[in-house]
Amino acid sequence: MKLKVLLLQYFIALDSANCCHPCLFMQKGTKLRIADFVHGADGLGNQNFPPPKGKPIEESGPAFLVRQAKLNPGKVTVVALGPLTNIALV
């Protein structure tokens, strides 16, 4: 259930920024650290945001970044807020 909440937060954040939905990879065995006592049960302050409209894509994160950069030269901004594995693989 906690992973479901984490993924929902991720897609809601992308929707609110009018972003597309790239792939999200989590390494097997990754231990999630949940701070629901601070951020609420939904991780977004219990604001009851609508469910995200987009769906995940099958393309890997690095391949998606490269493809988007080629399709939109000079118009792609990467906001890296966590582990930078996908950036390193580009």
N, C-alpha and C positions, 0 to 999 in steps of 0.2 A: 504494500500500500504506500509506503514512503517513497518508493521509486516512482510510482504513479503520480504522486503529488509533485515531486521534483520535475518530472517531464511536463506536467501541466503548467507549472510555473514558467518553464523555459518557453513553451509555445505561446502562452499568454503574453509574456514579455516581447516576443518577436511580433506578435499580432499588434500590440499597442504601439510598436515602433514602425509599423507597416513594412516589416521585413519578411523575406521568404523564409522557409523552414529548411535549413541544411540538415544533414545527418548529425546525430549526436552519438558519440561513442563513449562507452564506459567500460573500463577494463574489468574483466571478470574478477570478482573478489573485492571490488572497491567497497570500502565501508563508508556508508553515507553518514554524515554528521547532521543531524536534524536539530534545529533551534526553534521548535514550534512554540516554546515558552516566550520567545521574543517576537517571532515573525508571524505567529498565528498558525492555525491548523493547516491552512492552505499555503503557507509560506509567503503570502503576499498581504499580510495584515488583515486577513478575513474581510476583504473588500468585495467579495462575491462578483468577481469579474466574469463576463460571459466565457463559455468554452472557446478555445481557439478555433479558427475557421480552417486553417491550413493543415496539411498532412506532412509527415516526414517524407523525405525522398530517399531513394536507394543509393544515390551517389555518395562517395566518401567526402568527408569535410574538405580535405586538401584538393581533391579533384573539383569540387564545387567552387572553391575559392579561385582556383586557376581559371576555370571556365568563365566565371562571372567577370574576372579581371580582364580577360580577353574580349568578352562581349561588350564590356562597358569601360573602355580605357579611361583612366583618370577620374572615374565616378564611383569607385568602390572604396568604402571606408571600413576597416576592420576594427571592431571594438572588442579587444581581448580581455575578458574579465576572469579568466581562470587559467588552468593549465594551457600551455602554448604548444601542445603537441601538433595540432593541425597546422599552425603557422610554421613550425619547424620543418614539417614534411613538405611544405610548398617550396 
